[in-house]
Amino acid sequence: MSRLLALLILVLPGAISALGIKLMRDTLFGHTIKPFAALWLQGLSGFIFFAFGLYVLAGFILYRDRKRNQVSPRFRKR
C-alpha cells in the first residue's frame, strides 16, 4: 500500500508538469486552448504548473534521500 501511495505522489506531479510543458509549447506555437482567453495567460499558467510539479517531485526526492542519509552535507538538516 505504501508503494502505491509513493507512486501516486510521483505520478500526479509528473502529470501536472507534463501539462505545464504542453501549455508552454502550445503558447510558443500560437495555439490557444479553450479555457484560456489569451496566449500570455496560457503560457503563465503552463509555467506555474511546471514549476509546481517540479517543486513537489524535487521535494519528495530530497525528503527520501535525507531519510536514507544520501545527501551532501549542505543539504542535511542541522
N, C-alpha and C positions, 0 to 999 in steps of 0.2 A: 504494500500500500504506500509506503514512504517513497519508493522508487517511482511510482506513478505520479505522486504529488511533485516530486522533483522534476520529472519530465514535463509536467504541465507548467511548472514555474519557468522552465526554459523555452517551451514551445510558444506560449502565449506572447511573451515579449518579443520573441523572434518574429512572430507573425505581424505584430504591430510595427516592428522595424521594417519588415518587408513591404508593408502597406505604405509606410513613410517614403521608402525608396521609390515605390511605384508612383506615388503622388508627385514627388520631385521630378521624376523622369518625364511624366506627362506634362508638367509645367514647363520643362525645358523644351519640349517639342510642341507646345502650344495647344494641348488637348485639355479642355475643361471637362471635369466630371460633374455630374448633375448637382450634388448638394452645394457646390461652391460657385459663387457668383463671379469671382474674379480670379485670374491666374495667380496673382500675388498671395491671395488668401489660401489657395490650394498649395502653393509652394511653402508657405509658412507653416501650415498645418502638417505637411509632409515632413518638414524638418523637425517639428515638435514631436511627431510620432516616432521618427527615427531616433531622436535624442533620448526620449523616454525609454524606448525598448533597449537601447544600448546601455543606458544607465542601470536598468534593472538587471540585465544579463551580467554586466561587469560587477555589480554589487553582489550578486549571487555567487559568482566565481571567487571574488575576493573573500567573502564570508566563508565559503567552503575551504579555501586554501589556508585561511587563518586558523580554522579549527584543526587542520592537519599539520599546521606549523610548517608550511611550504612557501612562505613569502619571504622576501628580503627584509632585513632589519628595519628599514624605514617604513614599511607597511605594517609592522607588528604593533599591537596595542601596548601602550606603556603601563 
